[in-house]
Amino acid sequence: MARFLGASSSRGEAPLLTIIPTTAYTRSTGITTNASNAVTNITLGNVNYSSILYNNVGLITSYTETISGISKNFVLTYNGNNDVTAITQV
Protein backbone atom coordinates (compact mmCIF):
# COMPACT_ATOMS: atom_id res chain seq x y z
CA MET A 1 0.00 0.00 0.00
CA ALA A 2 1.78 3.03 -1.18
CA ARG A 3 0.32 6.48 -1.19
CA PHE A 4 1.36 10.08 -1.63
CA LEU A 5 2.76 11.31 1.70
CA GLY A 6 3.04 15.00 0.90
CA ALA A 7 0.58 17.76 1.61
CA SER A 8 -2.07 18.33 -1.06
CA SER A 9 -1.08 22.00 -1.03
CA SER A 10 2.31 20.94 -2.42
CA ARG A 11 0.89 19.69 -5.71
CA GLY A 12 2.58 21.31 -8.65
CA GLU A 13 5.64 22.26 -6.63
CA ALA A 14 8.92 20.43 -6.31
CA PRO A 15 8.26 16.94 -4.97
CA LEU A 16 8.78 16.24 -1.28
CA LEU A 17 11.56 13.75 -0.66
CA THR A 18 10.28 12.52 2.70
CA ILE A 19 10.37 8.75 2.94
CA ILE A 20 9.09 6.83 5.93
CA PRO A 21 11.69 4.17 6.69
CA THR A 22 10.62 0.61 7.40
CA THR A 23 12.45 -2.39 8.76
CA ALA A 24 13.04 -5.80 7.28
CA TYR A 25 10.24 -8.30 7.79
CA THR A 26 9.44 -11.92 7.13
CA ARG A 27 6.13 -13.57 6.41
CA SER A 28 6.11 -15.00 9.93
CA THR A 29 6.53 -11.60 11.62
CA GLY A 30 5.45 -8.84 9.24
CA ILE A 31 2.38 -10.10 7.38
CA THR A 32 -0.76 -11.76 8.76
CA THR A 33 -3.27 -13.54 6.53
CA ASN A 34 -6.67 -15.12 7.13
CA ALA A 35 -7.97 -18.56 6.12
CA SER A 36 -8.60 -17.29 2.56
CA ASN A 37 -4.95 -16.15 2.36
CA ALA A 38 -6.02 -12.49 2.24
CA VAL A 39 -3.66 -10.08 4.01
CA THR A 40 -5.25 -8.76 7.20
CA ASN A 41 -2.33 -6.99 8.88
CA ILE A 42 1.11 -5.71 7.85
CA THR A 43 3.74 -4.42 10.28
CA LEU A 44 6.89 -2.75 8.96
CA GLY A 45 8.78 -1.18 11.86
CA ASN A 46 6.59 1.58 13.32
CA VAL A 47 4.21 1.44 10.34
CA ASN A 48 1.17 -0.84 10.58
CA TYR A 49 -1.68 -1.54 8.17
CA SER A 50 -4.66 -3.22 9.80
CA SER A 51 -8.41 -3.74 9.41
CA ILE A 52 -7.83 -4.51 5.74
CA LEU A 53 -11.19 -5.30 4.14
CA TYR A 54 -11.93 -6.74 0.69
CA ASN A 55 -14.90 -6.75 -1.70
CA ASN A 56 -16.39 -9.86 -3.33
CA VAL A 57 -13.72 -9.96 -6.08
CA GLY A 58 -10.77 -9.59 -3.70
CA LEU A 59 -10.01 -5.87 -4.08
CA ILE A 60 -9.05 -3.92 -0.95
CA THR A 61 -11.91 -1.60 0.00
CA SER A 62 -10.58 -0.06 3.22
CA TYR A 63 -7.72 -0.19 5.71
CA THR A 64 -6.27 1.55 8.74
CA GLU A 65 -2.75 2.96 8.55
CA THR A 66 -0.87 3.62 11.80
CA ILE A 67 2.44 5.48 11.67
CA SER A 68 4.21 6.20 14.96
CA GLY A 69 0.97 5.67 16.88
CA ILE A 70 -1.19 7.95 14.70
CA SER A 71 -4.00 6.03 12.99
CA LYS A 72 -5.88 7.07 9.84
CA ASN A 73 -8.62 5.17 8.02
CA PHE A 74 -8.82 5.02 4.24
CA VAL A 75 -11.44 3.87 1.73
CA LEU A 76 -10.57 2.88 -1.84
CA THR A 77 -12.93 3.34 -4.80
CA TYR A 78 -12.66 1.57 -8.13
CA ASN A 79 -14.00 2.09 -11.64
CA GLY A 80 -15.60 -0.57 -13.84
CA ASN A 81 -12.16 -1.88 -14.85
CA ASN A 82 -11.22 -2.41 -11.19
CA ASP A 83 -8.69 0.43 -11.34
CA VAL A 84 -8.32 2.52 -8.18
CA THR A 85 -9.92 5.92 -8.80
CA ALA A 86 -9.65 7.37 -5.29
CA ILE A 87 -8.15 6.73 -1.88
CA THR A 88 -10.06 8.81 0.63
CA GLN A 89 -9.28 9.38 4.27
CA VAL A 90 -12.40 8.90 6.40
C-alpha positions in Angstrom: 0.0 0.0 0.0 1.8 3.0 -1.2 0.3 6.5 -1.2 1.4 10.1 -1.6 2.8 11.3 1.7 3.0 15.0 0.9 0.6 17.8 1.6 -2.1 18.3 -1.1 -1.1 22.0 -1.0 2.3 20.9 -2.4 0.9 19.7 -5.7 2.6 21.3 -8.7 5.6 22.3 -6.6 8.9 20.4 -6.3 8.3 16.9 -5.0 8.8 16.2 -1.3 11.6 13.7 -0.7 10.3 12.5 2.7 10.4 8.8 2.9 9.1 6.8 5.9 11.7 4.2 6.7 10.6 0.6 7.4 12.4 -2.4 8.8 13.0 -5.8 7.3 10.2 -8.3 7.8 9.4 -11.9 7.1 6.1 -13.6 6.4 6.1 -15.0 9.9 6.5 -11.6 11.6 5.4 -8.8 9.2 2.4 -10.1 7.4 -0.8 -11.8 8.8 -3.3 -13.5 6.5 -6.7 -15.1 7.1 -8.0 -18.6 6.1 -8.6 -17.3 2.6 -4.9 -16.2 2.4 -6.0 -12.5 2.2 -3.7 -10.1 4.0 -5.3 -8.8 7.2 -2.3 -7.0 8.9 1.1 -5.7 7.9 3.7 -4.4 10.3 6.9 -2.7 9.0 8.8 -1.2 11.9 6.6 1.6 13.3 4.2 1.4 10.3 1.2 -0.8 10.6 -1.7 -1.5 8.2 -4.7 -3.2 9.8 -8.4 -3.7 9.4 -7.8 -4.5 5.7 -11.2 -5.3 4.1 -11.9 -6.7 0.7 -14.9 -6.8 -1.7 -16.4 -9.9 -3.3 -13.7 -10.0 -6.1 -10.8 -9.6 -3.7 -10.0 -5.9 -4.1 -9.1 -3.9 -0.9 -11.9 -1.6 0.0 -10.6 -0.1 3.2 -7.7 -0.2 5.7 -6.3 1.6 8.7 -2.7 3.0 8.5 -0.9 3.6 11.8 2.4 5.5 11.7 4.2 6.2 15.0 1.0 5.7 16.9 -1.2 7.9 14.7 -4.0 6.0 13.0 -5.9 7.1 9.8 -8.6 5.2 8.0 -8.8 5.0 4.2 -11.4 3.9 1.7 -10.6 2.9 -1.8 -12.9 3.3 -4.8 -12.7 1.6 -8.1 -14.0 2.1 -11.6 -15.6 -0.6 -13.8 -12.2 -1.9 -14.9 -11.2 -2.4 -11.2 -8.7 0.4 -11.3 -8.3 2.5 -8.2 -9.9 5.9 -8.8 -9.7 7.4 -5.3 -8.1 6.7 -1.9 -10.1 8.8 0.6 -9.3 9.4 4.3 -12.4 8.9 6.4 
